[in-house]
Amino acid sequence: MNPPELAGIQVFGYGLIDVAIGVSMYVVGMAMLLALWRLLRGPTVPDRIVALDTLNVTAIAELMLLGMHLKSAIYFEAALIIAMLGFVSTVVLSKYVMRRDIVE
């Protein structure tokens, strides 16, 4: 007997992986909305920087899930670019908050 593959399991007429990706996209979308709310509403500048970093990470996760859903590799490359830019922006903003100067 061969064990069933995950792609062969059906939930509501769709594959299990497709349902899991769809549900994950909604959950990550809600996390993006919450991070956007903290970015706009944050009482302090460090709170806004953390919210911006969280928004960056959730955008990367959403792009990865979209790439898996559409079975396209271009979204993975876009997520990599956003990850690099997000890291640099977080470091620069944190340095600016700490020293009020970006260039040493």
LOGUDO-14554 format. One record per residue: x, y, z of N, C-alpha, C, O in turn; residue number from 1. Coordinates in nm, 3 decimals, decimal comma. Atoms other than C-alpha are relative to their C-alpha. Example, Ala and Ser with C-alpha at 12.3 -4.5 7.8 and 13.67 -1.06 7.14 Angstrom:
// LOGUDO-14554
site n.c1:0,089 | n.c2:-0,119 | n.c3:0,000 | ca.c1:1,230 | ca.c2:-0,450 | ca.c3:0,780 | c.c1:0,090 | c.c2:0,120 | c.c3:0,000 | o.c1:0,194 | o.c2:0,118 | o.c3:0,066 | resi:1
site n.c1:-0,082 | n.c2:-0,119 | n.c3:-0,006 | ca.c1:1,367 | ca.c2:-0,106 | ca.c3:0,714 | c.c1:-0,077 | c.c2:0,109 | c.c3:0,073 | o.c1:-0,026 | o.c2:0,220 | o.c3:0,090 | resi:2
// end
This chain:
// LOGUDO-14554
site n.c1:0,083 | n.c2:-0,118 | n.c3:0,000 | ca.c1:0,000 | ca.c2:0,000 | ca.c3:0,000 | c.c1:0,088 | c.c2:0,125 | c.c3:0,000 | o.c1:0,183 | o.c2:0,135 | o.c3:0,078 | resi:1
site n.c1:-0,071 | n.c2:-0,127 | n.c3:0,007 | ca.c1:0,127 | ca.c2:0,343 | ca.c3:-0,092 | c.c1:-0,070 | c.c2:0,102 | c.c3:0,089 | o.c1:-0,192 | o.c2:0,111 | o.c3:0,089 | resi:2
site n.c1:0,064 | n.c2:-0,104 | n.c3:-0,081 | ca.c1:0,070 | ca.c2:0,628 | ca.c3:0,155 | c.c1:-0,053 | c.c2:0,111 | c.c3:-0,090 | o.c1:0,007 | o.c2:0,140 | o.c3:-0,193 | resi:3
site n.c1:0,053 | n.c2:-0,108 | n.c3:0,085 | ca.c1:-0,149 | ca.c2:0,910 | ca.c3:0,018 | c.c1:0,090 | c.c2:0,122 | c.c3:0,005 | o.c1:0,146 | o.c2:0,156 | o.c3:0,110 | resi:4
site n.c1:-0,080 | n.c2:-0,122 | n.c3:0,006 | ca.c1:0,033 | ca.c2:1,220 | ca.c3:-0,095 | c.c1:-0,085 | c.c2:0,118 | c.c3:0,047 | o.c1:-0,208 | o.c2:0,112 | o.c3:0,042 | resi:5
site n.c1:0,074 | n.c2:-0,118 | n.c3:-0,046 | ca.c1:-0,061 | ca.c2:1,561 | ca.c3:0,044 | c.c1:-0,077 | c.c2:0,066 | c.c3:-0,113 | o.c1:-0,185 | o.c2:0,121 | o.c3:-0,090 | resi:6
site n.c1:0,068 | n.c2:-0,062 | n.c3:0,112 | ca.c1:-0,153 | ca.c2:1,685 | ca.c3:-0,302 | c.c1:-0,128 | c.c2:-0,074 | c.c3:-0,036 | o.c1:-0,218 | o.c2:-0,017 | o.c3:-0,098 | resi:7
site n.c1:0,117 | n.c2:0,079 | n.c3:0,034 | ca.c1:-0,407 | ca.c2:1,405 | ca.c3:-0,335 | c.c1:-0,114 | c.c2:0,014 | c.c3:0,099 | o.c1:-0,226 | o.c2:-0,025 | o.c3:0,068 | resi:8
site n.c1:0,105 | n.c2:-0,017 | n.c3:-0,100 | ca.c1:-0,601 | ca.c2:1,492 | ca.c3:-0,017 | c.c1:-0,089 | c.c2:0,116 | c.c3:-0,042 | o.c1:-0,040 | o.c2:0,225 | o.c3:-0,073 | resi:9
site n.c1:0,096 | n.c2:-0,101 | n.c3:0,043 | ca.c1:-0,915 | ca.c2:1,687 | ca.c3:-0,101 | c.c1:-0,073 | c.c2:0,056 | c.c3:0,121 | o.c1:-0,119 | o.c2:-0,020 | o.c3:0,207 | resi:10
site n.c1:0,078 | n.c2:-0,068 | n.c3:-0,102 | ca.c1:-1,078 | ca.c2:1,945 | ca.c3:0,128 | c.c1:-0,092 | c.c2:0,096 | c.c3:-0,072 | o.c1:-0,046 | o.c2:0,188 | o.c3:-0,139 | resi:11
site n.c1:0,101 | n.c2:-0,082 | n.c3:0,068 | ca.c1:-1,402 | ca.c2:2,102 | ca.c3:0,002 | c.c1:0,022 | c.c2:0,005 | c.c3:-0,151 | o.c1:-0,007 | o.c2:0,107 | o.c3:-0,214 | resi:12
site n.c1:-0,020 | n.c2:0,007 | n.c3:0,143 | ca.c1:-1,310 | ca.c2:1,995 | ca.c3:-0,349 | c.c1:0,131 | c.c2:0,060 | c.c3:-0,049 | o.c1:0,157 | o.c2:0,063 | o.c3:-0,170 | resi:13
site n.c1:-0,130 | n.c2:-0,057 | n.c3:0,036 | ca.c1:-0,966 | ca.c2:2,160 | ca.c3:-0,343 | c.c1:0,110 | c.c2:-0,081 | c.c3:0,067 | o.c1:0,085 | o.c2:-0,153 | o.c3:0,164 | resi:14
site n.c1:-0,112 | n.c2:0,070 | n.c3:-0,060 | ca.c1:-0,623 | ca.c2:2,021 | ca.c3:-0,267 | c.c1:0,033 | c.c2:0,059 | c.c3:0,137 | o.c1:0,011 | o.c2:0,178 | o.c3:0,162 | resi:15
site n.c1:-0,033 | n.c2:-0,043 | n.c3:-0,136 | ca.c1:-0,505 | ca.c2:2,041 | ca.c3:0,094 | c.c1:0,102 | c.c2:0,113 | c.c3:0,000 | o.c1:0,090 | o.c2:0,207 | o.c3:0,078 | resi:16
site n.c1:-0,103 | n.c2:-0,105 | n.c3:0,007 | ca.c1:-0,201 | ca.c2:2,250 | ca.c3:0,000 | c.c1:-0,062 | c.c2:0,132 | c.c3:-0,046 | o.c1:-0,027 | o.c2:0,238 | o.c3:0,006 | resi:17
site n.c1:0,065 | n.c2:-0,122 | n.c3:0,049 | ca.c1:-0,418 | ca.c2:2,498 | ca.c3:-0,193 | c.c1:-0,083 | c.c2:0,066 | c.c3:0,110 | o.c1:-0,083 | o.c2:0,189 | o.c3:0,122 | resi:18
site n.c1:0,079 | n.c2:-0,055 | n.c3:-0,110 | ca.c1:-0,651 | ca.c2:2,540 | ca.c3:0,105 | c.c1:0,091 | c.c2:0,061 | c.c3:0,106 | o.c1:0,062 | o.c2:0,169 | o.c3:0,157 | resi:19
site n.c1:-0,092 | n.c2:-0,051 | n.c3:-0,101 | ca.c1:-0,359 | ca.c2:2,584 | ca.c3:0,346 | c.c1:0,065 | c.c2:0,131 | c.c3:-0,045 | o.c1:0,082 | o.c2:0,223 | o.c3:0,035 | resi:20
site n.c1:-0,060 | n.c2:-0,125 | n.c3:0,053 | ca.c1:-0,199 | ca.c2:2,849 | ca.c3:0,121 | c.c1:-0,103 | c.c2:0,112 | c.c3:0,003 | o.c1:-0,070 | o.c2:0,225 | o.c3:0,039 | resi:21
site n.c1:0,105 | n.c2:-0,102 | n.c3:-0,001 | ca.c1:-0,530 | ca.c2:3,034 | ca.c3:0,086 | c.c1:-0,029 | c.c2:0,052 | c.c3:0,140 | o.c1:-0,041 | o.c2:0,173 | o.c3:0,160 | resi:22
site n.c1:0,025 | n.c2:-0,041 | n.c3:-0,139 | ca.c1:-0,595 | ca.c2:3,039 | ca.c3:0,461 | c.c1:0,120 | c.c2:0,079 | c.c3:0,053 | o.c1:0,102 | o.c2:0,179 | o.c3:0,123 | resi:23
site n.c1:-0,120 | n.c2:-0,071 | n.c3:-0,044 | ca.c1:-0,236 | ca.c2:3,146 | ca.c3:0,525 | c.c1:0,007 | c.c2:0,140 | c.c3:-0,059 | o.c1:0,052 | o.c2:0,233 | o.c3:0,008 | resi:24
site n.c1:-0,001 | n.c2:-0,133 | n.c3:0,062 | ca.c1:-0,271 | ca.c2:3,435 | ca.c3:0,280 | c.c1:-0,095 | c.c2:0,095 | c.c3:0,073 | o.c1:-0,064 | o.c2:0,213 | o.c3:0,090 | resi:25
site n.c1:0,092 | n.c2:-0,084 | n.c3:-0,076 | ca.c1:-0,573 | ca.c2:3,565 | ca.c3:0,473 | c.c1:0,057 | c.c2:0,037 | c.c3:0,137 | o.c1:0,044 | o.c2:0,151 | o.c3:0,181 | resi:26
site n.c1:-0,058 | n.c2:-0,027 | n.c3:-0,132 | ca.c1:-0,394 | ca.c2:3,533 | ca.c3:0,808 | c.c1:0,114 | c.c2:0,101 | c.c3:-0,011 | o.c1:0,123 | o.c2:0,193 | o.c3:0,071 | resi:27
site n.c1:-0,110 | n.c2:-0,095 | n.c3:0,019 | ca.c1:-0,085 | ca.c2:3,714 | ca.c3:0,679 | c.c1:-0,055 | c.c2:0,137 | c.c3:-0,040 | o.c1:0,000 | o.c2:0,239 | o.c3:0,000 | resi:28
site n.c1:0,064 | n.c2:-0,127 | n.c3:0,035 | ca.c1:-0,311 | ca.c2:3,981 | ca.c3:0,528 | c.c1:-0,053 | c.c2:0,072 | c.c3:0,124 | o.c1:-0,041 | o.c2:0,194 | o.c3:0,134 | resi:29
site n.c1:0,046 | n.c2:-0,061 | n.c3:-0,125 | ca.c1:-0,467 | ca.c2:4,040 | ca.c3:0,870 | c.c1:0,119 | c.c2:0,052 | c.c3:0,081 | o.c1:0,110 | o.c2:0,159 | o.c3:0,142 | resi:30
site n.c1:-0,120 | n.c2:-0,046 | n.c3:-0,070 | ca.c1:-0,119 | ca.c2:4,065 | ca.c3:1,021 | c.c1:0,054 | c.c2:0,128 | c.c3:-0,064 | o.c1:0,104 | o.c2:0,216 | o.c3:0,006 | resi:31
site n.c1:-0,043 | n.c2:-0,122 | n.c3:0,067 | ca.c1:-0,033 | ca.c2:4,326 | ca.c3:0,758 | c.c1:-0,087 | c.c2:0,119 | c.c3:0,040 | o.c1:-0,036 | o.c2:0,229 | o.c3:0,060 | resi:32
site n.c1:0,089 | n.c2:-0,108 | n.c3:-0,043 | ca.c1:-0,339 | ca.c2:4,531 | ca.c3:0,851 | c.c1:0,031 | c.c2:0,045 | c.c3:0,143 | o.c1:0,029 | o.c2:0,165 | o.c3:0,172 | resi:33
site n.c1:-0,035 | n.c2:-0,036 | n.c3:-0,138 | ca.c1:-0,246 | ca.c2:4,517 | ca.c3:1,220 | c.c1:0,133 | c.c2:0,075 | c.c3:0,007 | o.c1:0,146 | o.c2:0,170 | o.c3:0,084 | resi:34
site n.c1:-0,129 | n.c2:-0,071 | n.c3:0,002 | ca.c1:0,112 | ca.c2:4,621 | ca.c3:1,145 | c.c1:-0,016 | c.c2:0,139 | c.c3:-0,059 | o.c1:0,048 | o.c2:0,234 | o.c3:-0,012 | resi:35
site n.c1:0,026 | n.c2:-0,133 | n.c3:0,056 | ca.c1:-0,015 | ca.c2:4,908 | ca.c3:0,929 | c.c1:-0,068 | c.c2:0,090 | c.c3:0,102 | o.c1:-0,037 | o.c2:0,209 | o.c3:0,109 | resi:36
site n.c1:0,065 | n.c2:-0,077 | n.c3:-0,105 | ca.c1:-0,240 | ca.c2:5,019 | ca.c3:1,215 | c.c1:0,102 | c.c2:0,048 | c.c3:0,102 | o.c1:0,096 | o.c2:0,163 | o.c3:0,147 | resi:37
site n.c1:-0,103 | n.c2:-0,040 | n.c3:-0,096 | ca.c1:0,059 | ca.c2:5,020 | ca.c3:1,452 | c.c1:0,095 | c.c2:0,102 | c.c3:-0,062 | o.c1:0,144 | o.c2:0,191 | o.c3:0,008 | resi:38
site n.c1:-0,087 | n.c2:-0,097 | n.c3:0,067 | ca.c1:0,266 | ca.c2:5,207 | ca.c3:1,195 | c.c1:-0,063 | c.c2:0,140 | c.c3:0,000 | o.c1:0,005 | o.c2:0,239 | o.c3:0,024 | resi:39
site n.c1:0,068 | n.c2:-0,129 | n.c3:0,004 | ca.c1:0,006 | ca.c2:5,484 | ca.c3:1,166 | c.c1:-0,031 | c.c2:0,053 | c.c3:0,140 | o.c1:-0,035 | o.c2:0,174 | o.c3:0,160 | resi:40
site n.c1:0,049 | n.c2:-0,037 | n.c3:-0,131 | ca.c1:-0,097 | ca.c2:5,486 | ca.c3:1,531 | c.c1:0,108 | c.c2:-0,002 | c.c3:0,108 | o.c1:0,086 | o.c2:0,050 | o.c3:0,218 | resi:41
site n.c1:-0,104 | n.c2:0,021 | n.c3:-0,102 | ca.c1:0,231 | ca.c2:5,403 | ca.c3:1,713 | c.c1:0,031 | c.c2:0,123 | c.c3:0,081 | o.c1:0,052 | o.c2:0,230 | o.c3:0,024 | resi:42
site n.c1:-0,023 | n.c2:-0,119 | n.c3:-0,081 | ca.c1:0,290 | ca.c2:5,633 | ca.c3:2,006 | c.c1:0,143 | c.c2:0,054 | c.c3:-0,008 | o.c1:0,165 | o.c2:0,174 | o.c3:0,010 | resi:43
site n.c1:-0,139 | n.c2:-0,045 | n.c3:0,006 | ca.c1:0,669 | ca.c2:5,645 | ca.c3:1,964 | c.c1:0,062 | c.c2:-0,039 | c.c3:-0,133 | o.c1:0,009 | o.c2:-0,123 | o.c3:-0,206 | resi:44
site n.c1:-0,072 | n.c2:0,030 | n.c3:0,125 | ca.c1:0,916 | ca.c2:5,637 | ca.c3:1,677 | c.c1:0,051 | c.c2:-0,145 | c.c3:-0,002 | o.c1:0,039 | o.c2:-0,211 | o.c3:-0,105 | resi:45
site n.c1:-0,041 | n.c2:0,142 | n.c3:0,005 | ca.c1:1,066 | ca.c2:5,298 | ca.c3:1,780 | c.c1:-0,116 | c.c2:-0,096 | c.c3:-0,026 | o.c1:-0,097 | o.c2:-0,198 | o.c3:-0,092 | resi:46
site n.c1:0,116 | n.c2:0,085 | n.c3:0,031 | ca.c1:0,716 | ca.c2:5,149 | ca.c3:1,775 | c.c1:-0,030 | c.c2:0,000 | c.c3:-0,149 | o.c1:-0,065 | o.c2:-0,103 | o.c3:-0,206 | resi:47
site n.c1:0,025 | n.c2:-0,009 | n.c3:0,143 | ca.c1:0,676 | ca.c2:5,272 | ca.c3:1,420 | c.c1:0,106 | c.c2:-0,072 | c.c3:-0,081 | o.c1:0,076 | o.c2:-0,129 | o.c3:-0,185 | resi:48
site n.c1:-0,107 | n.c2:0,072 | n.c3:0,070 | ca.c1:1,013 | ca.c2:5,130 | ca.c3:1,317 | c.c1:-0,024 | c.c2:-0,150 | c.c3:0,009 | o.c1:-0,007 | o.c2:-0,222 | o.c3:-0,090 | resi:49
site n.c1:0,030 | n.c2:0,143 | n.c3:-0,014 | ca.c1:0,919 | ca.c2:4,789 | ca.c3:1,458 | c.c1:-0,119 | c.c2:-0,038 | c.c3:-0,087 | o.c1:-0,120 | o.c2:-0,145 | o.c3:-0,147 | resi:50
site n.c1:0,117 | n.c2:0,028 | n.c3:0,085 | ca.c1:0,582 | ca.c2:4,809 | ca.c3:1,280 | c.c1:0,039 | c.c2:-0,004 | c.c3:-0,147 | o.c1:-0,011 | o.c2:-0,087 | o.c3:-0,223 | resi:51
site n.c1:-0,046 | n.c2:0,001 | n.c3:0,139 | ca.c1:0,758 | ca.c2:4,894 | ca.c3:0,954 | c.c1:0,077 | c.c2:-0,127 | c.c3:-0,032 | o.c1:0,063 | o.c2:-0,183 | o.c3:-0,140 | resi:52
site n.c1:-0,073 | n.c2:0,125 | n.c3:0,019 | ca.c1:0,989 | ca.c2:4,596 | ca.c3:0,997 | c.c1:-0,096 | c.c2:-0,119 | c.c3:-0,006 | o.c1:-0,079 | o.c2:-0,210 | o.c3:-0,086 | resi:53
site n.c1:0,101 | n.c2:0,106 | n.c3:0,002 | ca.c1:0,691 | ca.c2:4,373 | ca.c3:1,075 | c.c1:-0,077 | c.c2:0,001 | c.c3:-0,132 | o.c1:-0,107 | o.c2:-0,104 | o.c3:-0,188 | resi:54
site n.c1:0,069 | n.c2:-0,012 | n.c3:0,129 | ca.c1:0,513 | ca.c2:4,504 | ca.c3:0,766 | c.c1:0,087 | c.c2:-0,054 | c.c3:-0,113 | o.c1:0,037 | o.c2:-0,115 | o.c3:-0,207 | resi:55
site n.c1:-0,094 | n.c2:0,052 | n.c3:0,099 | ca.c1:0,824 | ca.c2:4,422 | ca.c3:0,564 | c.c1:0,001 | c.c2:-0,153 | c.c3:0,000 | o.c1:-0,004 | o.c2:-0,216 | o.c3:-0,106 | resi:56
site n.c1:-0,004 | n.c2:0,147 | n.c3:-0,011 | ca.c1:0,835 | ca.c2:4,063 | ca.c3:0,693 | c.c1:-0,132 | c.c2:-0,061 | c.c3:-0,050 | o.c1:-0,131 | o.c2:-0,163 | o.c3:-0,118 | resi:57
site n.c1:0,128 | n.c2:0,055 | n.c3:0,046 | ca.c1:0,463 | ca.c2:4,009 | ca.c3:0,632 | c.c1:-0,017 | c.c2:0,017 | c.c3:-0,151 | o.c1:-0,079 | o.c2:-0,067 | o.c3:-0,216 | resi:58
site n.c1:0,006 | n.c2:-0,015 | n.c3:0,146 | ca.c1:0,494 | ca.c2:4,149 | ca.c3:0,279 | c.c1:0,082 | c.c2:-0,108 | c.c3:-0,069 | o.c1:0,042 | o.c2:-0,160 | o.c3:-0,174 | resi:59
site n.c1:-0,081 | n.c2:0,108 | n.c3:0,055 | ca.c1:0,771 | ca.c2:3,898 | ca.c3:0,213 | c.c1:-0,077 | c.c2:-0,132 | c.c3:0,007 | o.c1:-0,078 | o.c2:-0,210 | o.c3:-0,088 | resi:60
site n.c1:0,077 | n.c2:0,124 | n.c3:-0,015 | ca.c1:0,553 | ca.c2:3,617 | ca.c3:0,350 | c.c1:-0,115 | c.c2:-0,004 | c.c3:-0,099 | o.c1:-0,143 | o.c2:-0,110 | o.c3:-0,156 | resi:61
site n.c1:0,112 | n.c2:-0,004 | n.c3:0,095 | ca.c1:0,259 | ca.c2:3,728 | ca.c3:0,136 | c.c1:0,048 | c.c2:-0,025 | c.c3:-0,143 | o.c1:-0,018 | o.c2:-0,096 | o.c3:-0,219 | resi:62
site n.c1:-0,054 | n.c2:0,025 | n.c3:0,133 | ca.c1:0,475 | ca.c2:3,734 | ca.c3:-0,177 | c.c1:0,040 | c.c2:-0,147 | c.c3:-0,018 | o.c1:0,019 | o.c2:-0,205 | o.c3:-0,124 | resi:63
site n.c1:-0,037 | n.c2:0,141 | n.c3:0,008 | ca.c1:0,610 | ca.c2:3,387 | ca.c3:-0,100 | c.c1:-0,125 | c.c2:-0,088 | c.c3:-0,016 | o.c1:-0,126 | o.c2:-0,181 | o.c3:-0,096 | resi:64
site n.c1:0,124 | n.c2:0,078 | n.c3:0,013 | ca.c1:0,257 | ca.c2:3,253 | ca.c3:-0,052 | c.c1:-0,065 | c.c2:0,020 | c.c3:-0,136 | o.c1:-0,119 | o.c2:-0,075 | o.c3:-0,193 | resi:65
site n.c1:0,056 | n.c2:-0,025 | n.c3:0,133 | ca.c1:0,140 | ca.c2:3,421 | ca.c3:-0,372 | c.c1:0,078 | c.c2:-0,076 | c.c3:-0,107 | o.c1:0,019 | o.c2:-0,131 | o.c3:-0,201 | resi:66
site n.c1:-0,082 | n.c2:0,076 | n.c3:0,094 | ca.c1:0,432 | ca.c2:3,265 | ca.c3:-0,559 | c.c1:-0,032 | c.c2:-0,149 | c.c3:0,004 | o.c1:-0,033 | o.c2:-0,216 | o.c3:-0,100 | resi:67
site n.c1:0,036 | n.c2:0,142 | n.c3:-0,011 | ca.c1:0,339 | ca.c2:2,922 | ca.c3:-0,424 | c.c1:-0,138 | c.c2:-0,025 | c.c3:-0,057 | o.c1:-0,162 | o.c2:-0,128 | o.c3:-0,121 | resi:68
site n.c1:0,136 | n.c2:0,016 | n.c3:0,051 | ca.c1:-0,027 | ca.c2:2,975 | ca.c3:-0,510 | c.c1:-0,004 | c.c2:0,004 | c.c3:-0,153 | o.c1:-0,073 | o.c2:-0,076 | o.c3:-0,217 | resi:69
site n.c1:-0,001 | n.c2:-0,014 | n.c3:0,147 | ca.c1:0,045 | ca.c2:3,086 | ca.c3:-0,868 | c.c1:0,105 | c.c2:-0,088 | c.c3:-0,067 | o.c1:0,111 | o.c2:-0,095 | o.c3:-0,190 | resi:70
site n.c1:-0,108 | n.c2:0,087 | n.c3:0,050 | ca.c1:0,341 | ca.c2:2,844 | ca.c3:-0,905 | c.c1:0,093 | c.c2:0,077 | c.c3:-0,094 | o.c1:0,123 | o.c2:0,032 | o.c3:-0,205 | resi:71
site n.c1:-0,088 | n.c2:-0,085 | n.c3:0,078 | ca.c1:0,566 | ca.c2:3,123 | ca.c3:-1,029 | c.c1:0,122 | c.c2:0,037 | c.c3:0,085 | o.c1:0,108 | o.c2:0,069 | o.c3:0,203 | resi:72
site n.c1:-0,123 | n.c2:-0,028 | n.c3:-0,073 | ca.c1:0,929 | ca.c2:3,185 | ca.c3:-0,931 | c.c1:0,032 | c.c2:0,149 | c.c3:0,008 | o.c1:0,117 | o.c2:0,188 | o.c3:0,087 | resi:73
site n.c1:-0,032 | n.c2:-0,143 | n.c3:0,001 | ca.c1:0,928 | ca.c2:3,559 | ca.c3:-1,003 | c.c1:-0,033 | c.c2:0,066 | c.c3:0,133 | o.c1:0,033 | o.c2:0,162 | o.c3:0,172 | resi:74
site n.c1:0,038 | n.c2:-0,058 | n.c3:-0,128 | ca.c1:0,757 | ca.c2:3,634 | ca.c3:-0,671 | c.c1:0,105 | c.c2:-0,029 | c.c3:0,107 | o.c1:0,123 | o.c2:0,050 | o.c3:0,200 | resi:75
site n.c1:-0,106 | n.c2:0,031 | n.c3:-0,095 | ca.c1:1,038 | ca.c2:3,463 | ca.c3:-0,481 | c.c1:0,117 | c.c2:0,097 | c.c3:-0,017 | o.c1:0,179 | o.c2:0,139 | o.c3:0,081 | resi:76
site n.c1:-0,107 | n.c2:-0,098 | n.c3:0,024 | ca.c1:1,291 | ca.c2:3,694 | ca.c3:-0,645 | c.c1:-0,039 | c.c2:0,138 | c.c3:0,050 | o.c1:0,044 | o.c2:0,211 | o.c3:0,105 | resi:77
site n.c1:0,047 | n.c2:-0,129 | n.c3:-0,052 | ca.c1:1,078 | ca.c2:3,998 | ca.c3:-0,562 | c.c1:0,005 | c.c2:0,002 | c.c3:0,152 | o.c1:0,039 | o.c2:0,104 | o.c3:0,211 | resi:78
site n.c1:-0,007 | n.c2:0,008 | n.c3:-0,147 | ca.c1:1,058 | ca.c2:3,881 | ca.c3:-0,200 | c.c1:0,143 | c.c2:0,014 | c.c3:0,048 | o.c1:0,167 | o.c2:0,074 | o.c3:0,153 | resi:79
site n.c1:-0,141 | n.c2:-0,013 | n.c3:-0,037 | ca.c1:1,437 | ca.c2:3,854 | ca.c3:-0,187 | c.c1:0,045 | c.c2:0,145 | c.c3:-0,008 | o.c1:0,119 | o.c2:0,191 | o.c3:0,079 | resi:80
site n.c1:-0,037 | n.c2:-0,142 | n.c3:0,014 | ca.c1:1,476 | ca.c2:4,212 | ca.c3:-0,311 | c.c1:-0,062 | c.c2:0,081 | c.c3:0,113 | o.c1:0,004 | o.c2:0,168 | o.c3:0,171 | resi:81
site n.c1:0,066 | n.c2:-0,071 | n.c3:-0,109 | ca.c1:1,221 | ca.c2:4,337 | ca.c3:-0,057 | c.c1:0,068 | c.c2:-0,030 | c.c3:0,133 | o.c1:0,078 | o.c2:0,058 | o.c3:0,218 | resi:82
site n.c1:-0,070 | n.c2:0,036 | n.c3:-0,123 | ca.c1:1,405 | ca.c2:4,148 | ca.c3:0,218 | c.c1:0,129 | c.c2:0,079 | c.c3:0,016 | o.c1:0,160 | o.c2:0,127 | o.c3:0,125 | resi:83
site n.c1:-0,125 | n.c2:-0,076 | n.c3:-0,008 | ca.c1:1,735 | ca.c2:4,316 | ca.c3:0,134 | c.c1:-0,027 | c.c2:0,148 | c.c3:0,027 | o.c1:0,040 | o.c2:0,208 | o.c3:0,111 | resi:84
site n.c1:0,032 | n.c2:-0,140 | n.c3:-0,022 | ca.c1:1,580 | ca.c2:4,662 | ca.c3:0,113 | c.c1:-0,058 | c.c2:0,024 | c.c3:0,138 | o.c1:-0,030 | o.c2:0,127 | o.c3:0,200 | resi:85
site n.c1:0,059 | n.c2:-0,013 | n.c3:-0,133 | ca.c1:1,384 | ca.c2:4,607 | ca.c3:0,433 | c.c1:0,104 | c.c2:-0,005 | c.c3:0,109 | o.c1:0,096 | o.c2:0,069 | o.c3:0,207 | resi:86
site n.c1:-0,107 | n.c2:0,008 | n.c3:-0,100 | ca.c1:1,693 | ca.c2:4,507 | ca.c3:0,627 | c.c1:0,079 | c.c2:0,131 | c.c3:0,005 | o.c1:0,105 | o.c2:0,184 | o.c3:0,113 | resi:87
site n.c1:-0,077 | n.c2:-0,125 | n.c3:0,005 | ca.c1:1,885 | ca.c2:4,813 | ca.c3:0,511 | c.c1:-0,081 | c.c2:0,116 | c.c3:0,057 | o.c1:-0,028 | o.c2:0,197 | o.c3:0,133 | resi:88
site n.c1:0,082 | n.c2:-0,111 | n.c3:-0,050 | ca.c1:1,595 | ca.c2:5,048 | ca.c3:0,585 | c.c1:-0,017 | c.c2:-0,008 | c.c3:0,152 | o.c1:-0,017 | o.c2:0,096 | o.c3:0,218 | resi:89
site n.c1:0,012 | n.c2:0,015 | n.c3:-0,146 | ca.c1:1,550 | ca.c2:4,906 | ca.c3:0,937 | c.c1:0,128 | c.c2:0,042 | c.c3:0,070 | o.c1:0,124 | o.c2:0,109 | o.c3:0,173 | resi:90
site n.c1:-0,128 | n.c2:-0,039 | n.c3:-0,060 | ca.c1:1,920 | ca.c2:4,948 | ca.c3:1,013 | c.c1:0,019 | c.c2:0,151 | c.c3:-0,007 | o.c1:0,062 | o.c2:0,212 | o.c3:0,091 | resi:91
site n.c1:-0,019 | n.c2:-0,144 | n.c3:0,016 | ca.c1:1,928 | ca.c2:5,303 | ca.c3:0,877 | c.c1:-0,094 | c.c2:0,077 | c.c3:0,093 | o.c1:-0,051 | o.c2:0,172 | o.c3:0,158 | resi:92
site n.c1:0,094 | n.c2:-0,071 | n.c3:-0,087 | ca.c1:1,614 | ca.c2:5,412 | ca.c3:1,063 | c.c1:0,037 | c.c2:-0,016 | c.c3:0,147 | o.c1:0,026 | o.c2:0,079 | o.c3:0,224 | resi:93
site n.c1:-0,041 | n.c2:0,022 | n.c3:-0,139 | ca.c1:1,735 | ca.c2:5,256 | ca.c3:1,389 | c.c1:0,123 | c.c2:0,083 | c.c3:0,034 | o.c1:0,132 | o.c2:0,140 | o.c3:0,143 | resi:94
site n.c1:-0,120 | n.c2:-0,080 | n.c3:-0,023 | ca.c1:2,071 | ca.c2:5,425 | ca.c3:1,354 | c.c1:-0,035 | c.c2:0,148 | c.c3:0,010 | o.c1:0,023 | o.c2:0,221 | o.c3:0,090 | resi:95
site n.c1:0,041 | n.c2:-0,140 | n.c3:-0,004 | ca.c1:1,901 | ca.c2:5,758 | ca.c3:1,286 | c.c1:-0,068 | c.c2:0,032 | c.c3:0,135 | o.c1:-0,044 | o.c2:0,139 | o.c3:0,192 | resi:96
site n.c1:0,067 | n.c2:-0,023 | n.c3:-0,128 | ca.c1:1,683 | ca.c2:5,724 | ca.c3:1,598 | c.c1:0,100 | c.c2:0,004 | c.c3:0,115 | o.c1:0,086 | o.c2:0,084 | o.c3:0,207 | resi:97
site n.c1:-0,097 | n.c2:0,006 | n.c3:-0,109 | ca.c1:1,981 | ca.c2:5,636 | ca.c3:1,816 | c.c1:0,093 | c.c2:0,120 | c.c3:0,000 | o.c1:0,122 | o.c2:0,175 | o.c3:0,107 | resi:98
site n.c1:-0,106 | n.c2:-0,103 | n.c3:0,005 | ca.c1:2,228 | ca.c2:5,903 | ca.c3:1,695 | c.c1:-0,044 | c.c2:0,130 | c.c3:-0,066 | o.c1:0,029 | o.c2:0,229 | o.c3:-0,059 | resi:99
site n.c1:0,045 | n.c2:-0,116 | n.c3:0,077 | ca.c1:2,023 | ca.c2:6,151 | ca.c3:1,489 | c.c1:0,096 | c.c2:0,035 | c.c3:-0,112 | o.c1:0,104 | o.c2:0,150 | o.c3:-0,155 | resi:100
site n.c1:-0,093 | n.c2:-0,018 | n.c3:0,110 | ca.c1:2,285 | ca.c2:6,104 | ca.c3:1,220 | c.c1:0,016 | c.c2:-0,134 | c.c3:-0,070 | o.c1:0,039 | o.c2:-0,235 | o.c3:-0,005 | resi:101
site n.c1:-0,009 | n.c2:0,126 | n.c3:0,075 | ca.c1:2,299 | ca.c2:5,844 | ca.c3:0,944 | c.c1:0,144 | c.c2:-0,031 | c.c3:-0,037 | o.c1:0,189 | o.c2:-0,145 | o.c3:-0,022 | resi:102
site n.c1:-0,138 | n.c2:0,020 | n.c3:0,044 | ca.c1:2,653 | ca.c2:5,893 | ca.c3:0,815 | c.c1:0,094 | c.c2:0,034 | c.c3:0,115 | o.c1:0,078 | o.c2:0,138 | o.c3:0,180 | resi:103
site n.c1:-0,096 | n.c2:-0,025 | n.c3:-0,109 | ca.c1:2,939 | ca.c2:5,865 | ca.c3:1,064 | c.c1:0,113 | c.c2:0,084 | c.c3:-0,046 | o.c1:0,203 | o.c2:0,115 | o.c3:0,032 | resi:104
// end
